[in-house]
Amino acid sequence: MSTLEDFRRETRAWLEANCPPSMRTAMPDGELVWGGRTVEFKHEDQRLWFERMRDKGWFCPDWPAEYGGGGLTQEQNAVLEAEMRRLHCRPPQINLGIWMLGPVVLEFGTEEQKRALLPPMARGEVRWCQGFSEPNAGSDLASLKTSAVEAGDHFVVNGTKIWTSYGDKSDWMYMLVRTDPVAPKQQGISLLVVDMSSPGIQAQPIDLISGKSSFCQVFFDNVQVPRHQLIGPLNGGWTLAKALLQHERRAMSKFGEFALPTHFDLLSIAGKYLPAPSASSPADIALRQRVFAMAMDEMAYSLTAQRMGEEARARRNVSGLMSIMKLVHSEQEKDKFEVLADVLGHRALGWEGEAFEAQELALTKAWLGSFAQTIAGGSSEVQLNVIAKRVLVLPEGGASKQGK
């Protein structure tokens, strides 16, 4: 009988043989591979790594094999993740459907929906985006207005979604719509999956301060969505939304590891740009102490994330911890780039040109982009409210009442 250690040895050998050396390096800016109808590769090694992991079923290693997954146990999946970290393997693809929608379909979808949606997702053939936030329904998501009116065998969708990441590049969207306008706001919401090539859909990019435009506003004008693309019960979407948002917070923390460049190592950059300790001024010493403190915070976060993963694999409720981790990770990344900007000084203010090194230019954009991480997936302020109400179970207005 094969043991977990046997699986570890086999996995290590397979990764050593199949992960190209160039895919074991830090992720350069702009080299994320997105699954979808049209996958773009910067070089041949990306394609090889993508295809080998796809054919192994390890895009979704812990999904059932019948839906395109690898069929691994929780313990085996943990071993795979650990071995990929040990080798510094890049993710073979980024796929928000796998990270967020897939687990919800596995739990709430019909058998027909599982067989229709999950295998293409597990093969990296569909690029997904999320349609939740609206211009007047961000933090108060249940106030969404985008409507889906029943019309025989389909729904007619009208409205708009905003801050939709890569909405202009995605193949499908999972979205919350209002299907009962007179019910209490959380009870009249449903979850639909929509083909982004459907007539009546228009995605407009939103420019960001970092110079990149990953966010879009998406407009729906009498878009017809087949009724079988309703996930879960009609008007029961809020329950699914809460489940999906927990996966989103975990995914946002995971995505931050790749979306923000991973070649900004605090200690190595400090060693390159700060004077040697023997020649340091008091200001340099203080800055070096900030670097060390931030490096320790990063290690503490990494260990806590591993613990959370173990608890999730043991089927324990980690929803509260996910909210905390999302808050900590996004704020920690922002603080990290503030420290790095201080370490580089004026070298962190470059935007383009040969006067700056590539890493310096990338850091400037990553520093600006880190502010978006405190909003994406639920702003830090909203996360604090969630933690106060659902994790700490604090009474509303408790602090003000105690002060009177």
N, C-alpha and C positions, 0 to 999 in steps of 0.2 A: 504494500500500500504506500502510495506516494505521501510524503510528509511535507509540511510547510517549508522545511529547510531544503527538501528536494526541489520544491517549486522555486525557492529563492535561487538556487544554483542554476536551474534551467532558465529562469527569467534573466539572470545576470548574463549568462552565456548568450542568450538570444539578443539582448540589447547590445552587448559588445559586438556581436556579429552584424547587426542590422541597423544600428544607429550610426550614420556617417560621422566621422570625427568633427566635421564642420557644424553638425547639429548638436554638439556637446559644448558649444561656446556660448557666451553671453549673447542675448538677442539684440542685434543692431536695430536702430530705429528704422521702421518701415519694412521689417522682414516678417511680420506676423502672416501666417497662412490662414486664410478664412475658407472654410468649407462652403460649397455652394454649387449652383448649376455651372458656373464658370470659375474654376479655381486658378489663381495666378501664382506661379512659382518664380522666385527670383533666380534660382539656379537649380541644377539637376539634383543636388543632394536633398533639397527641400521636397522635390517630387518623390524621390526614393523613400524618404522617411515617412511621408504622407501615405504612400501606397502600401508600404510594409506594415505600418500600424493599422491601417484600414483592413488589410487582408487578414491580419491576426485577430481582428475584432476588438482591438484595444483602444479605439476611439471611445467606446463605452464598455470598459472591461468588466464592470459588475452588472451590466444588463443581461437579461436572459438571452441565450444564444438564438432562440426562436425569433427574437426581434432585432437581430443583428449584433448583439453584444458579445462579449467574450465569455460570459457565463462564469466569471470568477466569483469565489466567495468573498465576503468582506475581508477576511484575513489575507487572502491572496491579493486582493486589490491593494491593500495596505502595503504588502511586500513590493508589488509593482511600482507604486508611487515612491517608496523608499529607494528602490534601485534606480529609478529614473532620476531622483534627486542626487543620488551618489555619483552618477555619471554626468550630471548636469545636462540631461537631455532636454532639448527644447520641446514644447508642446508640438505635436505633429500638425495640429490645426486648432483654430479657435472657433467654437460653435456654441452660440448662446442657446440654441435649441436643445442641445445635449445637456448643458448645465442647468437650464431653468425649466423649459417646457417639458422635456422628456420625462423627468421624474413625476410631473403632474399627470401626464398622459398614462404613465404606467400605473398610477394610483387610481385615477378617476375615469380614464377613457374606456370606451367600449372595446371589445375584441377587434372589431373591424377598424376602429381608429388606430389602435396599437399597430396593427399589421400594415395600415396605410401610411402612417406618419413616422413610426420609429425606425424601420429598416433604412429608408433613404437618409434619415438623420444620422444613423449609426455609420453609414458609408460616406458621410461628409458631402452629400449631394445637394443639400438644401441649406441656404443661409437664412437665418431667422433674425427678426427684429421684434421689439416689444412695443406695443401700443397701449400704454397705460396713462401717462400724464397728459393733461390738456391745459390750454391757456389759463383756465380758471379752476383746475382740479389737479393740483400737484401734491402738496402736503395733505390736503383733504381729498384724497383720491376718490372717495365714495360720492363726491359731488359731480362726477363726470357727466357730460351731456351727450356725447356721441351716441346716436340712437340706432337701433336695429329693429325694424318693424317687420313682423311676420307677413309674408306674402306667398302663401301656398307652400311650395317646397323650398323656399329660400327666404332670406332676410334681405331687406334693403337698408344699407348702412349710410348714414349721413353724419358729418361732423369733422373734427380735426384732432389730431394727436400732435404733441410737441415734445421736444428733447428725445426724439426717437433716434437712437444710435444706429448709424449706417442704414437708415431707412431708404436711402436712394440706391443702395447697393444690395439690398436683401431680396430674397426670393419669396419669402412668406413672412407674415406677421401673426403673432398671437396677441389678441387685443380684448380689452374690456369694453363692453357696450351696454347701454341702458335699453333693456327690453320691456320694462314696465315703468312708465313715467309717473304713475300715481302711487306706487308702492313706496314704503320707507326706503331712503336712498341706498342702503346697503342690501336691500332685499329685491331690488329690481335690476340687478346687474347680471350679465352673462359673459361667458368666455368663448370667443370665436377664434378660429384660425382662418387666415385670409391669404389668398394668392395675390402677391403684390403686382402681378401683371394684369389683374382684373381691370376692366374699363371703369373709369371714374376715380382712379387713385392717382394722386400727384404728390411727389415728395420734393420738398424744397430745402436745400442745405442751409444751415445756420452757421455763420462765421464765428470762430472762437478767437480769444485773445492770443492763443498759442500759435495762431497761423494755420491750424488745421481745422477741418470742418467735418467732424464725425456725427454731429447732431443734425436732425432734420425736423421740419414740421410737415406732417402728412395730412393731406386733405382727402375726404371721402365724399363723393358726389353721386348719390343713388347707386352705390356699389352693390351688386347682387352677390350674396354669399349663400351657397347651398346649405340647407338646414343640417345636413349630416356633418357639417364642420363646426357645429356647436359641441363644445367639450363640457361634459357634466350636464346637470339638469338646467332647464330654462329658469332664469332668475336665481340660479344657485351659484353664480360665478364668484361671489365675494369669498366664499369658503375656499374656492380654488385659487383666488387671487392671493389670499393670505398665505396659502401653502407655497405658491410660486414666489412670493416676495421673500420668503425665508431662503429659498434656493438662490434668489437673486442676490441677496446680501452676501451669501457665501461666494457666489460667482464673482461679484464685484471685487471682493478681496482677492480672489484667485486671479481675476483678469488684471488687477493692478500689478501683479507680479510680472506680467508680460507687456501690458499696454504702456506702463512707464518703463523706460529702458532699464535693463537689469545690469548694465555695465557701470553703474555708479556705486562702486564699493567705497564706503565711507573711509575706512582705514587706509586704503591704498591712495585715495585722492588726498587725504590729509597728509600722508607721507610725502606726496609729490609737491604739494603747494605750500605747506607750512614749513617754517625753518626747523632745523634739528632742535630737539629739546634743550640742548646746551646753549643754543643761540636764540632761544625764544624770549620774546618780551612778555610781560604779564598778560597783555591782551591775547597773544598767541597761546599762552598756557591755558587761559580761560576758554578759548575757542577749541583747543584740543580736548579739554574736559567735556565740552558739549558734544564733540564727535564721539568720544568714548561712551558717554551716557546714551546717545542715540543708538550706537551699535549694540549696547546691552538691551535697550528697549526692543530693537529688531529681533534679537535672539529670543527674548522673552515672548514676543508675539509669535515667532515661529514655533516655539515649543508648545504654546497654548493652542495654536492652530492644529498641531498634531494631536494634542489631547482631545480637542473638539471633534476631529475626524474619527478618533477611536470611539468616542462616545456615540457619535452618529452611526457608526457601523454596528455598534452594540444596540441600536434601536432606542437609544435614550433621547429624551426631548432636549434638543440643543437650540431651540428657537430663540430663547433669551440670549444665550451666549453668542449666537450669530449676529444679533443686533449690536451687541457690545463689540464684537470683533470687527464688524463693518465700520463702526464709529472709530475705533482705535486705529485700524489700518489706514483709513483715509486721512485722519488727522496726523498720524505718524508719518505718512508719506509727505504730506505738506511740510511738516516740521523738518523732515530729513533734507528736503531740497532747500529750505531756508538756511539750514546749517551749511550745506554744500555751497550755496551762493556766497555765504560769508567767507568760507574757506578760499574760494576762488577770487573773491574781491571783484575788481573791474573785469576780470576775465570771464565772469559769469554773465556779463551784460551784452555779449555779442549776439548778433542776429544772423549775419552772413559775412562772407569775405574770408580771404586767405590769412588775415591777421589773427584769426582764432583757430584753435584746433577743433576737429570734428566733435570731440567729446564735450568741449566747452559750448559749442553751438547747440548740441543736443541737450545739454543741461539747462540752458536758458529756456528752451521750449518745454522741457519736462517740468521745470519749476512752475511755469505758467499753467501747464496742463494739470498739475497736482491740485490746483484749486478746484477744478471741475470734479475731482474725485470726492470732494466733500459734499457734493450735490447729487451726483449720479447714484442711483440706487437708493435714494432717500437721504435728504440733507442731514448734516450732523445735528441740527436743531431738532429735526423730526426724530432722529434716532434717540436723542436724549429724552424726548417725551415718551417714546416707546419703552425705553428702559425704565423710566420712572413709573409708568403705569403698569406695564406687563411683567417686568422682571422684579422690580423693587416693591411693586404694588403700593405705591404711595398714594394717599388721597389727593384728589384734585384740589388745588388751592390750599394744601396743607401748610405750606410754609407761611403764607400770608395770614392764615387763621391763627397759627401759633404766635405770630408776632403781635397780634392784637391783644 
